[in-house]
Structures are given as structure tokens and as C-alpha cells.
Amino acid sequence: MNSWEAIIKMVESEGIKFIFGLGDNSLQLFTRKPAQVTSINVRYEGSAPFMAMAYSRLSGKPGVCSASPGPGVANLVPAVLEAYYACSPLVMICPSASQKTEGMGEFQECDMLGLMKPVTKWSVRIPYTERIPWFVRRAFDVAMNGQPGPVFLELPKDVEGGLVDGYVDVGQPEYVPSRKIRTAGDPKLINEAAGLVLGAKRLVVVAGNGAVQSEASRELREFVELLGVPFMTTPGGRGILSEDHPLALGQVGIYRTKVGKKVYSTSDLMVTIGTRNESFQTHGWADFPEGAKFIQVDISPFEIGRNWIPNVGIVGDVKLVLQQLVEAIKEKVGSGGNFQEMPQVKRLMEDKREFETEVQAECNIEATPIPAKRIVYELSKVFGTSTILVSENGSQDTWSYCWPYYEVRDGSECVPVAEQTCMGMGVVGAIAAKLTKPEKKVVCICGDGAFQMFMKELPTAAQNNVGCTWVVLNNSALGWVKHLQMEHAGWDAGLSFKVQPDFVRYAEDCKCFGRRIEDPSDIIPSLEEALKVNREGIPAVLDFVTGIDMSHFERAK
């Protein structure tokens, strides 16, 4: 086989279903039927890593994307930066100019490794054709193991021109797919942590992105139900368990709501699993519960004590560490009883019911422009269970990130952005989410600003019969930017969009369904209509006219 055909076979061996890119690079050009991997050709190279991130989140495998040399690879950088901070395992395999003419001004010659090294776990050039299998397998290993992240492979033209014959450089006759390696926690530290848990009176658990990547939902459920422990999540951890679980309290940091804020602030022991405890998740590290003790669990030793210093810091895979903790606790106190009969859980459930009633009354108001929180609240009810919520950056996160305005329910999942919050990730990530799990409903809640950055991919969705929905909260501005300008300077500074595209017409021109909603009575019918056309494989754009309301963030402090 030539080198690109061989690489396609290796990608297939890794169980990868899609390769994302513009279609002009060799990795996609050689993806021919009856290949087991499908090439998804985007309209812009910068969309490809975002789609690969969404695929990775939902499939549990590294996402794969590619681009042509020079400007093509440069267009990947913003999304790869997001993937790096999301600890999202990506493998990028891109061609480059020949080593034989390096430095002579070859067509699209560029220091691509220099571009990628700051935003990847590993960026490397493959120097010889016979080394291709080693580098490809190593790329998948590095991307998924330890603290996951993106990996970049550069394949020069003089290297790609040769033939690949097995795993000759290490004497293996065929390609051996990579495997996820899990590490357990130190037994001594497990026992220390179990002692702190059993001695706590007001324990709270915070689950992050690493807990989802570890596929630790069953273990987290067993842990919190064993002792009736309330749990919260970061944006990356959202979806690990249903938010209608009796012990679920939504998210932490700038997205926390009333009940979660109270429980978190008054806890005497906090356990974080698979989270860096970054700025947004902690109000700039100001949210640590006063006088509380702290247990931190993370796959990376580098993250232990990076911000808050734990009483017990355990390095290990979240799934295995939770199993160890549950076993250690059961050895001391047995299996426990029905957690819903525990007095503290009954009080918590009553507090949740009261708050949910408050939110319902808050959202059921008749006003125009339609309040964003009402749109998000109605969306949560209509789309319901088995829905993938693809998050986006912008002022819409005021409500879409917050329970119970939007409630992630049974069978549902979330595709988050990381704390770089690169706009557009959710807009294009929704397409990959539906490709990855076509049996589920998929919705992206986005602002008109982010939508305009990447609505160029609507034809990609229509071409691939991707039945997902974009709920565009249209306030004719970059909401966050305008809010901050008005708050600090007291004037608009020209931040309102006085010229806006007709999103409905654009959607229809791209063979998608489009509808503009200005009256609250039309919210539910439009959402139901979007679901109907989604079932027929037609993407839907719902353009909701709304305003800017950042009041949630004052309440979250």
C-alpha cells in the first residue's frame, strides 16, 4: 500500500468512524469505499477539529482530522487550542512540503510543528516511510492515555511517496491498535480519603470532564447513593448523571444556582474528580468552602494541588478510584440503605422542589422580546430525554448551562466547550454529534454572534442529512461583550449588530428548515416542528428574537 492507504487502514483498526477535513488532503482523498471510515468534508478547515472533539466526547475514541499544508494547518490552530484545554484526544495527520527542498520556498512551506507544539500534547514529523506505523499507533496512544489531548503528525511529501509494509521497524507483522490504560489510586491514600468521607457531615462531590472521559457514571452513582452525597458538575462533567437525580445540584462556579450554591458553600468536605478547578468553575478560585477539607482525584499528577491544596490528593483513573473508595467505605459501614430515606436527602429533595417551582414561575412570563431563559426552559421540556446538548460560548450560556433552566435528563449527554470558549465549537460540534449518535436528538443553543461565525457549515449538515437543531438566541449583538461594555463604560460602542443576515432565508438556501420566532406562544410549536423535520434528516434553524439578560451571574456569586 502507499502510505496514505496504509494510514487509512490503521485509522480503521483503531475503530474510528469519521475523518473530518476540507477534503483536499491526502488522508481524505484516499478514504474510498468500501472503507470503514467515512470522510466528512467541511466548508472550512477550522471546523474539522471542533467536529473531531464532539465525535471524541461521544464515542470515547480519539477524533481524527486533517488539513492541507500551510494555511490549511494554520486554520486548525484555534480549535486545537480549545481541544488542548478540553483534554480532548485528537489525532491530526497532515501532509507537508518535502524535506528535500526545505527552506527553499517550496509551495505552502511552513513551520507547522512550530504552530502546533504550544497547543498539543505531542507534535512530530514522521522522518521515514517505514516509521509511519509506529508514529500513527504512538499518536493514538499519546492522545488517549494519561491526561488526554491533541496530537499532530506531519508527513512530508518525500516520506508519503513510499510504500508501507507492515510494522517492519519493530518486527511486528501487522498493526496493533492502541489501548486505553487505566491506573488505580494508592491504597494508603484511598483509606485516608475514605476516613475523611465518613467523618464529614456536609460532603459535596464535583465531577469534571475527566469523570466523563473515564466513563465513571455508574461508579459515581454508586458512590453518591451509598451515603446520600449531593453532587455538582463542571461544564465538562455535565451529563455524567441525569440532572433529575435526587442528589444532582447542577453546575459549579459562574453557572451554579440557588440550591447548589447553598450546599457547596456550607460543605465541610469537597471531593473533586477529574477537574482542574479552573477559573470559571470557581469564580476565580474564590468559591472554596470556608474551613472545608478537600480530596482531589485526577489522572495527572500535575493537576494535584495546582490551585487548591488537597488534604488527600489521589492520582488515578476516576472510574477505578471511585471503585476503590466505594469498597473501602463498604468495608467500614456496609452497603447502606435506601438513600432517599436519609433525612439530609429528604431535605435536599424538598429544597430542590421549591427551587424548581420558583424557576418555573420565573420562566413562564409573557414578554417580548422573548426572555432567553424562557426559550431555554421550554426547549428542555420539549426535547426531554435522550438529547445531546452541544454547548456554545456566548451570553446564551447564562441560562443554557444552568440547572434547572435546562435539565439534562436520562439518556442525554453534553458536548462542552473548554475554558478557552472558542466561539463556533458548538455550532459545528452539533453536526458531528448527530453523525456519531444518530439515534439521539441533538440541539445547539447559540447566540447570533457565534452562529454567524460558523453557519457556513449548514450545507455540510444538509449534505450529510444531519437532523440537528440550532436554537439561535438572537439579541443582535455579541451579548457578553455588549454587557461588559455597558457595565464598565456605560455606552454601546457600536457593539449592536445594526445589519443582520436573515437566518431563516439563509437556512432555506442551505436546504435546511428555518423559522423566526418573536411571540412566546410560538416557542413550543416551533420546537416541535424542528424535531419533526430532524427525524426526516433535515437540519433546523430556529431564530428566536430575545434580549440580553445577565442577571444569573450576580446570583451565582
PALO-483907 format. One record per residue (C-alpha): residue number from 1; x, y, z. Coordinates in steps of 0.1 Angstrom, whole numbers. Last residue first. Layout:
BEGIN
+-----+-------+-------+-------+
! num !     X !     Y !     Z !
+-----+-------+-------+-------+
! NUM !     X !     Y !     Z !
...
+-----+-------+-------+-------+
***
This chain:
BEGIN
+-----+-------+-------+-------+
! num !     X !     Y !     Z !
+-----+-------+-------+-------+
! 557 !  -216 !   349 !   431 !
! 556 !  -243 !   329 !   412 !
! 555 !  -270 !   355 !   418 !
! 554 !  -250 !   381 !   400 !
! 553 !  -243 !   357 !   372 !
! 552 !  -280 !   350 !   366 !
! 551 !  -288 !   386 !   359 !
! 550 !  -270 !   386 !   326 !
! 549 !  -301 !   393 !   305 !
! 548 !  -296 !   404 !   269 !
! 547 !  -326 !   404 !   246 !
! 546 !  -345 !   379 !   225 !
! 545 !  -357 !   372 !   190 !
! 544 !  -355 !   335 !   185 !
! 543 !  -342 !   322 !   151 !
! 542 !  -348 !   285 !   149 !
! 541 !  -325 !   267 !   125 !
! 540 !  -333 !   231 !   116 !
! 539 !  -313 !   203 !    99 !
! 538 !  -333 !   179 !    78 !
! 537 !  -328 !   141 !    83 !
! 536 !  -366 !   133 !    84 !
! 535 !  -365 !   130 !   122 !
! 534 !  -350 !   164 !   123 !
! 533 !  -380 !   177 !   104 !
! 532 !  -403 !   167 !   132 !
! 531 !  -379 !   178 !   159 !
! 530 !  -379 !   213 !   144 !
! 529 !  -417 !   214 !   142 !
! 528 !  -419 !   205 !   179 !
! 527 !  -395 !   234 !   187 !
! 526 !  -415 !   258 !   166 !
! 525 !  -448 !   247 !   182 !
! 524 !  -433 !   251 !   217 !
! 523 !  -419 !   287 !   212 !
! 522 !  -448 !   301 !   192 !
! 521 !  -468 !   314 !   221 !
! 520 !  -438 !   334 !   233 !
! 519 !  -440 !   356 !   201 !
! 518 !  -410 !   366 !   181 !
! 517 !  -399 !   333 !   165 !
! 516 !  -382 !   331 !   131 !
! 515 !  -382 !   297 !   113 !
! 514 !  -358 !   278 !    92 !
! 513 !  -356 !   243 !    78 !
! 512 !  -324 !   234 !    60 !
! 511 !  -316 !   232 !    22 !
! 510 !  -288 !   257 !    25 !
! 509 !  -309 !   284 !     9 !
! 508 !  -336 !   276 !    35 !
! 507 !  -311 !   282 !    63 !
! 506 !  -300 !   315 !    48 !
! 505 !  -336 !   326 !    44 !
! 504 !  -343 !   318 !    80 !
! 503 !  -311 !   334 !    93 !
! 502 !  -318 !   367 !    75 !
! 501 !  -284 !   383 !    80 !
! 500 !  -280 !   411 !   105 !
! 499 !  -270 !   447 !   100 !
! 498 !  -273 !   470 !   130 !
! 497 !  -254 !   445 !   151 !
! 496 !  -251 !   462 !   185 !
! 495 !  -215 !   467 !   196 !
! 494 !  -212 !   503 !   183 !
! 493 !  -195 !   515 !   215 !
! 492 !  -228 !   507 !   234 !
! 491 !  -223 !   530 !   263 !
! 490 !  -219 !   529 !   301 !
! 489 !  -182 !   522 !   302 !
! 488 !  -180 !   493 !   327 !
! 487 !  -215 !   478 !   326 !
! 486 !  -224 !   488 !   291 !
! 485 !  -191 !   475 !   277 !
! 484 !  -194 !   443 !   297 !
! 483 !  -229 !   436 !   285 !
! 482 !  -220 !   444 !   249 !
! 481 !  -191 !   419 !   250 !
! 480 !  -212 !   392 !   267 !
! 479 !  -241 !   396 !   243 !
! 478 !  -222 !   398 !   210 !
! 477 !  -251 !   416 !   194 !
! 476 !  -284 !   414 !   176 !
! 475 !  -301 !   396 !   206 !
! 474 !  -308 !   365 !   186 !
! 473 !  -309 !   333 !   208 !
! 472 !  -303 !   308 !   179 !
! 471 !  -316 !   274 !   187 !
! 470 !  -297 !   252 !   162 !
! 469 !  -314 !   218 !   156 !
! 468 !  -299 !   185 !   144 !
! 467 !  -311 !   162 !   116 !
! 466 !  -278 !   156 !    97 !
! 465 !  -287 !   145 !    62 !
! 464 !  -250 !   146 !    51 !
! 463 !  -255 !   173 !    25 !
! 462 !  -278 !   192 !    49 !
! 461 !  -252 !   193 !    77 !
! 460 !  -223 !   203 !    54 !
! 459 !  -246 !   230 !    38 !
! 458 !  -251 !   244 !    73 !
! 457 !  -213 !   246 !    78 !
! 456 !  -211 !   283 !    68 !
! 455 !  -232 !   290 !    99 !
! 454 !  -198 !   290 !   116 !
! 453 !  -190 !   326 !   127 !
! 452 !  -226 !   338 !   122 !
! 451 !  -238 !   312 !   148 !
! 450 !  -213 !   325 !   174 !
! 449 !  -227 !   360 !   171 !
! 448 !  -264 !   350 !   169 !
! 447 !  -261 !   333 !   202 !
! 446 !  -261 !   295 !   205 !
! 445 !  -282 !   266 !   219 !
! 444 !  -271 !   235 !   200 !
! 443 !  -295 !   206 !   198 !
! 442 !  -292 !   169 !   190 !
! 441 !  -319 !   143 !   194 !
! 440 !  -304 !   108 !   197 !
! 439 !  -304 !    78 !   173 !
! 438 !  -279 !    94 !   150 !
! 437 !  -252 !    92 !   176 !
! 436 !  -218 !   100 !   160 !
! 435 !  -233 !   118 !   129 !
! 434 !  -256 !   137 !   152 !
! 433 !  -227 !   148 !   175 !
! 432 !  -206 !   157 !   144 !
! 431 !  -232 !   182 !   132 !
! 430 !  -237 !   196 !   167 !
! 429 !  -200 !   202 !   170 !
! 428 !  -203 !   227 !   141 !
! 427 !  -223 !   253 !   161 !
! 426 !  -210 !   241 !   194 !
! 425 !  -174 !   249 !   186 !
! 424 !  -183 !   282 !   169 !
! 423 !  -169 !   305 !   195 !
! 422 !  -137 !   294 !   213 !
! 421 !  -145 !   291 !   250 !
! 420 !  -109 !   289 !   261 !
! 419 !  -124 !   274 !   292 !
! 418 !  -134 !   242 !   274 !
! 417 !  -165 !   239 !   252 !
! 416 !  -190 !   211 !   262 !
! 415 !  -207 !   182 !   244 !
! 414 !  -234 !   171 !   268 !
! 413 !  -253 !   138 !   270 !
! 412 !  -289 !   126 !   275 !
! 411 !  -301 !    91 !   282 !
! 410 !  -320 !   103 !   313 !
! 409 !  -322 !   140 !   317 !
! 408 !  -300 !   171 !   313 !
! 407 !  -321 !   200 !   327 !
! 406 !  -321 !   234 !   311 !
! 405 !  -334 !   262 !   333 !
! 404 !  -329 !   236 !   361 !
! 403 !  -300 !   237 !   360 !
! 402 !  -277 !   263 !   343 !
! 401 !  -256 !   260 !   312 !
! 400 !  -284 !   270 !   289 !
! 399 !  -293 !   301 !   310 !
! 398 !  -263 !   325 !   311 !
! 397 !  -247 !   303 !   285 !
! 396 !  -268 !   323 !   260 !
! 395 !  -244 !   352 !   265 !
! 394 !  -218 !   335 !   244 !
! 393 !  -199 !   302 !   240 !
! 392 !  -217 !   271 !   227 !
! 391 !  -228 !   239 !   243 !
! 390 !  -240 !   208 !   224 !
! 389 !  -269 !   193 !   243 !
! 388 !  -274 !   157 !   232 !
! 387 !  -309 !   146 !   239 !
! 386 !  -321 !   112 !   250 !
! 385 !  -347 !   127 !   274 !
! 384 !  -366 !   160 !   270 !
! 383 !  -366 !   179 !   237 !
! 382 !  -399 !   197 !   246 !
! 381 !  -392 !   203 !   283 !
! 380 !  -356 !   215 !   279 !
! 379 !  -366 !   237 !   250 !
! 378 !  -393 !   253 !   271 !
! 377 !  -367 !   263 !   298 !
! 376 !  -342 !   275 !   272 !
! 375 !  -368 !   297 !   255 !
! 374 !  -380 !   310 !   289 !
! 373 !  -344 !   318 !   300 !
! 372 !  -338 !   338 !   268 !
! 371 !  -367 !   362 !   276 !
! 370 !  -388 !   367 !   245 !
! 369 !  -385 !   403 !   231 !
! 368 !  -413 !   405 !   240 !
! 367 !  -428 !   393 !   273 !
! 366 !  -453 !   368 !   287 !
! 365 !  -437 !   351 !   317 !
! 364 !  -435 !   314 !   325 !
! 363 !  -397 !   315 !   332 !
! 362 !  -398 !   329 !   367 !
! 361 !  -428 !   308 !   377 !
! 360 !  -410 !   276 !   366 !
! 359 !  -378 !   287 !   382 !
! 358 !  -396 !   292 !   416 !
! 357 !  -412 !   258 !   413 !
! 356 !  -378 !   242 !   406 !
! 355 !  -365 !   260 !   437 !
! 354 !  -392 !   245 !   459 !
! 353 !  -387 !   210 !   445 !
! 352 !  -349 !   213 !   450 !
! 351 !  -353 !   223 !   486 !
! 350 !  -376 !   194 !   492 !
! 349 !  -352 !   170 !   476 !
! 348 !  -324 !   183 !   498 !
! 347 !  -344 !   180 !   530 !
! 346 !  -352 !   144 !   521 !
! 345 !  -316 !   137 !   513 !
! 344 !  -305 !   150 !   547 !
! 343 !  -330 !   128 !   565 !
! 342 !  -320 !    96 !   546 !
! 341 !  -350 !    78 !   531 !
! 340 !  -338 !    86 !   495 !
! 339 !  -305 !    69 !   502 !
! 338 !  -322 !    35 !   506 !
! 337 !  -299 !    16 !   529 !
! 336 !  -261 !    13 !   535 !
! 335 !  -238 !   -12 !   520 !
! 334 !  -216 !   -18 !   550 !
! 333 !  -200 !     8 !   572 !
! 332 !  -162 !     2 !   573 !
! 331 !  -157 !   -23 !   545 !
! 330 !  -184 !    -5 !   525 !
! 329 !  -163 !    27 !   526 !
! 328 !  -132 !    10 !   513 !
! 327 !  -151 !    -7 !   485 !
! 326 !  -167 !    26 !   475 !
! 325 !  -134 !    44 !   475 !
! 324 !  -117 !    17 !   454 !
! 323 !  -145 !    18 !   428 !
! 322 !  -143 !    56 !   428 !
! 321 !  -105 !    53 !   422 !
! 320 !  -110 !    29 !   393 !
! 319 !  -135 !    51 !   374 !
! 318 !  -116 !    83 !   381 !
! 317 !   -83 !    70 !   367 !
! 316 !   -56 !    77 !   392 !
! 315 !   -36 !   102 !   411 !
! 314 !   -51 !   108 !   446 !
! 313 !   -46 !   140 !   465 !
! 312 !   -57 !   140 !   502 !
! 311 !   -58 !   171 !   522 !
! 310 !   -59 !   189 !   489 !
! 309 !   -40 !   222 !   481 !
! 308 !   -62 !   244 !   459 !
! 307 !   -48 !   255 !   426 !
! 306 !   -23 !   230 !   411 !
! 305 !   -26 !   208 !   441 !
! 304 !   -29 !   177 !   420 !
! 303 !   -31 !   188 !   384 !
! 302 !     5 !   178 !   375 !
! 301 !     0 !   143 !   389 !
! 300 !   -25 !   137 !   361 !
! 299 !   -54 !   112 !   362 !
! 298 !   -71 !   133 !   389 !
! 297 !   -88 !   129 !   423 !
! 296 !   -88 !   157 !   448 !
! 295 !  -100 !   154 !   484 !
! 294 !  -105 !   187 !   503 !
! 293 !  -113 !   197 !   538 !
! 292 !  -137 !   226 !   544 !
! 291 !  -130 !   257 !   566 !
! 290 !  -147 !   281 !   543 !
! 289 !  -160 !   264 !   511 !
! 288 !  -136 !   272 !   482 !
! 287 !  -155 !   296 !   460 !
! 286 !  -129 !   324 !   454 !
! 285 !  -108 !   304 !   430 !
! 284 !  -115 !   328 !   401 !
! 283 !  -153 !   322 !   405 !
! 282 !  -145 !   285 !   410 !
! 281 !  -156 !   267 !   378 !
! 280 !  -149 !   298 !   356 !
! 279 !  -113 !   299 !   370 !
! 278 !  -103 !   263 !   368 !
! 277 !  -109 !   235 !   393 !
! 276 !   -87 !   212 !   372 !
! 275 !  -114 !   185 !   372 !
! 274 !  -115 !   147 !   371 !
! 273 !  -130 !   141 !   405 !
! 272 !  -134 !   169 !   431 !
! 271 !  -143 !   159 !   467 !
! 270 !  -153 !   187 !   490 !
! 269 !  -156 !   183 !   527 !
! 268 !  -172 !   206 !   553 !
! 267 !  -199 !   218 !   529 !
! 266 !  -216 !   252 !   535 !
! 265 !  -208 !   269 !   503 !
! 264 !  -215 !   238 !   481 !
! 263 !  -249 !   232 !   496 !
! 262 !  -260 !   268 !   494 !
! 261 !  -247 !   274 !   459 !
! 260 !  -262 !   241 !   446 !
! 259 !  -296 !   251 !   459 !
! 258 !  -296 !   286 !   444 !
! 257 !  -279 !   281 !   410 !
! 256 !  -243 !   275 !   399 !
! 255 !  -232 !   286 !   364 !
! 254 !  -204 !   310 !   375 !
! 253 !  -188 !   283 !   396 !
! 252 !  -204 !   249 !   400 !
! 251 !  -230 !   231 !   380 !
! 250 !  -264 !   215 !   386 !
! 249 !  -275 !   201 !   420 !
! 248 !  -280 !   164 !   414 !
! 247 !  -288 !   143 !   445 !
! 246 !  -324 !   134 !   436 !
! 245 !  -313 !   126 !   400 !
! 244 !  -332 !   149 !   377 !
! 243 !  -298 !   162 !   365 !
! 242 !  -291 !   128 !   349 !
! 241 !  -256 !   115 !   356 !
! 240 !  -223 !   122 !   337 !
! 239 !  -242 !   148 !   317 !
! 238 !  -223 !   178 !   329 !
! 237 !  -187 !   170 !   337 !
! 236 !  -172 !   194 !   312 !
! 235 !  -194 !   222 !   323 !
! 234 !  -183 !   215 !   359 !
! 233 !  -205 !   192 !   379 !
! 232 !  -224 !   190 !   412 !
! 231 !  -231 !   162 !   436 !
! 230 !  -251 !   157 !   468 !
! 229 !  -240 !   127 !   489 !
! 228 !  -266 !   103 !   502 !
! 227 !  -240 !    79 !   517 !
! 226 !  -241 !    50 !   492 !
! 225 !  -261 !    70 !   467 !
! 224 !  -231 !    93 !   460 !
! 223 !  -206 !    65 !   455 !
! 222 !  -229 !    41 !   435 !
! 221 !  -239 !    69 !   411 !
! 220 !  -203 !    80 !   406 !
! 219 !  -193 !    44 !   398 !
! 218 !  -221 !    40 !   373 !
! 217 !  -212 !    74 !   356 !
! 216 !  -174 !    67 !   355 !
! 215 !  -169 !    66 !   318 !
! 214 !  -133 !    78 !   323 !
! 213 !  -139 !   106 !   298 !
! 212 !  -170 !   116 !   318 !
! 211 !  -150 !   117 !   351 !
! 210 !  -122 !   136 !   334 !
! 209 !  -146 !   163 !   323 !
! 208 !  -154 !   172 !   359 !
! 207 !  -174 !   158 !   388 !
! 206 !  -178 !   179 !   420 !
! 205 !  -188 !   160 !   451 !
! 204 !  -203 !   176 !   483 !
! 203 !  -200 !   164 !   519 !
! 202 !  -218 !   180 !   548 !
! 201 !  -212 !   159 !   579 !
! 200 !  -177 !   145 !   571 !
! 199 !  -161 !   118 !   591 !
! 198 !  -170 !    90 !   567 !
! 197 !  -156 !   109 !   537 !
! 196 !  -124 !   118 !   556 !
! 195 !  -118 !    82 !   565 !
! 194 !  -125 !    70 !   529 !
! 193 !   -99 !    96 !   517 !
! 192 !   -72 !    82 !   541 !
! 191 !   -80 !    47 !   530 !
! 190 !   -77 !    56 !   493 !
! 189 !   -44 !    74 !   501 !
! 188 !   -30 !    42 !   515 !
! 187 !   -43 !    22 !   486 !
! 186 !   -25 !    45 !   460 !
! 185 !   -51 !    51 !   433 !
! 184 !   -57 !    28 !   402 !
! 183 !   -43 !    33 !   367 !
! 182 !   -62 !    28 !   335 !
! 181 !   -45 !    23 !   301 !
! 180 !   -66 !    28 !   270 !
! 179 !   -54 !     6 !   242 !
! 178 !   -37 !    12 !   208 !
! 177 !   -44 !    -9 !   178 !
! 176 !   -17 !   -34 !   167 !
! 175 !    -8 !   -30 !   130 !
! 174 !     6 !   -62 !   114 !
! 173 !    38 !   -82 !   110 !
! 172 !    56 !   -69 !   141 !
! 171 !    94 !   -65 !   138 !
! 170 !    97 !   -31 !   154 !
! 169 !   106 !   -11 !   123 !
! 168 !    87 !   -35 !   100 !
! 167 !    52 !   -29 !   113 !
! 166 !    36 !   -39 !    80 !
! 165 !    48 !   -30 !    45 !
! 164 !    43 !     7 !    38 !
! 163 !    52 !    21 !     3 !
! 162 !    70 !    54 !    -3 !
! 161 !    56 !    87 !   -15 !
! 160 !    45 !    99 !    19 !
! 159 !    80 !   104 !    30 !
! 158 !    91 !   128 !     3 !
! 157 !    59 !   147 !     7 !
! 156 !    64 !   153 !    44 !
! 155 !    40 !   137 !    69 !
! 154 !    34 !   159 !    99 !
! 153 !    17 !   143 !   129 !
! 152 !    -2 !   164 !   155 !
! 151 !   -16 !   151 !   188 !
! 150 !   -45 !   165 !   207 !
! 149 !   -52 !   158 !   244 !
! 148 !   -58 !   131 !   271 !
! 147 !   -43 !   133 !   306 !
! 146 !   -28 !    98 !   308 !
! 145 !   -38 !    79 !   277 !
! 144 !   -60 !    89 !   248 !
! 143 !   -38 !   112 !   226 !
! 142 !    -5 !    95 !   235 !
! 141 !   -17 !    60 !   225 !
! 140 !   -33 !    73 !   193 !
! 139 !    -2 !    91 !   182 !
! 138 !    20 !    61 !   191 !
! 137 !     0 !    40 !   167 !
! 136 !     5 !    65 !   139 !
! 135 !    42 !    71 !   147 !
! 134 !    50 !    34 !   147 !
! 133 !    30 !    27 !   115 !
! 132 !    47 !    55 !    97 !
! 131 !    83 !    45 !   105 !
! 130 !    89 !    27 !    72 !
! 129 !    82 !    59 !    53 !
! 128 !   109 !    79 !    71 !
! 127 !   110 !   112 !    91 !
! 126 !    75 !   114 !   105 !
! 125 !    74 !   149 !   119 !
! 124 !    62 !   155 !   155 !
! 123 !    37 !   173 !   176 !
! 122 !    28 !   158 !   210 !
! 121 !     5 !   170 !   238 !
! 120 !    -8 !   198 !   215 !
! 119 !   -14 !   236 !   217 !
! 118 !    21 !   250 !   220 !
! 117 !    36 !   224 !   196 !
! 116 !    11 !   231 !   168 !
! 115 !    24 !   263 !   151 !
! 114 !    61 !   254 !   155 !
! 113 !    53 !   219 !   141 !
! 112 !    37 !   236 !   111 !
! 111 !    68 !   256 !   103 !
! 110 !    55 !   264 !    68 !
! 109 !    61 !   255 !    31 !
! 108 !    29 !   261 !    12 !
! 107 !    48 !   257 !   -22 !
! 106 !    85 !   253 !   -15 !
! 105 !   105 !   284 !    -6 !
! 104 !   140 !   269 !    -4 !
! 103 !   140 !   262 !    33 !
! 102 !   130 !   225 !    30 !
! 101 !   136 !   213 !    -6 !
! 100 !   145 !   177 !     3 !
!  99 !   123 !   177 !    34 !
!  98 !    93 !   179 !    10 !
!  97 !    64 !   202 !    19 !
!  96 !    38 !   190 !    44 !
!  95 !    10 !   165 !    47 !
!  94 !   -13 !   164 !    78 !
!  93 !   -22 !   137 !   103 !
!  92 !   -42 !   151 !   132 !
!  91 !   -51 !   128 !   161 !
!  90 !   -75 !   143 !   187 !
!  89 !   -80 !   134 !   224 !
!  88 !   -99 !   162 !   241 !
!  87 !   -82 !   175 !   273 !
!  86 !  -106 !   204 !   270 !
!  85 !   -77 !   229 !   272 !
!  84 !   -59 !   211 !   243 !
!  83 !   -91 !   208 !   223 !
!  82 !   -98 !   245 !   225 !
!  81 !   -62 !   252 !   213 !
!  80 !   -69 !   227 !   185 !
!  79 !   -99 !   247 !   175 !
!  78 !   -79 !   279 !   173 !
!  77 !   -50 !   261 !   154 !
!  76 !   -68 !   243 !   126 !
!  75 !   -67 !   273 !   102 !
!  74 !   -29 !   272 !   104 !
!  73 !   -30 !   236 !    91 !
!  72 !   -49 !   247 !    60 !
!  71 !   -27 !   279 !    57 !
!  70 !     5 !   258 !    54 !
!  69 !    -1 !   222 !    43 !
!  68 !   -36 !   207 !    37 !
!  67 !   -58 !   197 !    66 !
!  66 !   -66 !   167 !    87 !
!  65 !   -90 !   154 !   113 !
!  64 !   -93 !   124 !   136 !
!  63 !  -112 !   123 !   169 !
!  62 !   -98 !   100 !   196 !
!  61 !  -123 !    74 !   209 !
!  60 !  -149 !    76 !   237 !
!  59 !  -176 !    79 !   210 !
!  58 !  -195 !   110 !   224 !
!  57 !  -166 !   132 !   235 !
!  56 !  -144 !   120 !   206 !
!  55 !  -170 !   129 !   180 !
!  54 !  -176 !   163 !   195 !
!  53 !  -138 !   170 !   195 !
!  52 !  -135 !   158 !   159 !
!  51 !  -162 !   182 !   149 !
!  50 !  -143 !   211 !   166 !
!  49 !  -111 !   198 !   150 !
!  48 !  -127 !   200 !   115 !
!  47 !  -145 !   234 !   117 !
!  46 !  -112 !   253 !   112 !
!  45 !  -107 !   237 !    78 !
!  44 !  -138 !   255 !    64 !
!  43 !  -166 !   241 !    42 !
!  42 !  -164 !   206 !    57 !
!  41 !  -159 !   172 !    40 !
!  40 !  -168 !   143 !    62 !
!  39 !  -147 !   113 !    52 !
!  38 !  -162 !    80 !    63 !
!  37 !  -142 !    52 !    79 !
!  36 !  -150 !    16 !    72 !
!  35 !  -137 !    19 !    37 !
!  34 !  -158 !     4 !     9 !
!  33 !  -155 !    30 !    -4 !
!  32 !  -126 !    54 !    -6 !
!  31 !  -108 !    74 !    21 !
!  30 !   -77 !    80 !     0 !
!  29 !   -86 !   116 !    -7 !
!  28 !   -93 !   121 !    29 !
!  27 !   -58 !   114 !    43 !
!  26 !   -44 !   130 !    11 !
!  25 !   -58 !   165 !    18 !
!  24 !   -83 !   184 !    -3 !
!  23 !  -114 !   170 !    15 !
!  22 !  -118 !   201 !    38 !
!  21 !  -115 !   180 !    69 !
!  20 !  -130 !   155 !    93 !
!  19 !  -123 !   118 !    94 !
!  18 !  -151 !    96 !   107 !
!  17 !  -157 !    61 !   121 !
!  16 !  -126 !    54 !   141 !
!  15 !  -123 !    18 !   154 !
!  14 !   -85 !    20 !   158 !
!  13 !   -81 !    -6 !   130 !
!  12 !   -99 !    19 !   107 !
!  11 !   -73 !    45 !   115 !
!  10 !   -46 !    20 !   107 !
!   9 !   -62 !    11 !    74 !
!   8 !   -65 !    48 !    65 !
!   7 !   -28 !    51 !    74 !
!   6 !   -19 !    23 !    50 !
!   5 !   -38 !    39 !    21 !
!   4 !   -20 !    72 !    29 !
!   3 !    15 !    55 !    28 !
!   2 !    10 !    36 !    -4 !
!   1 !     0 !     0 !     0 !
+-----+-------+-------+-------+
***
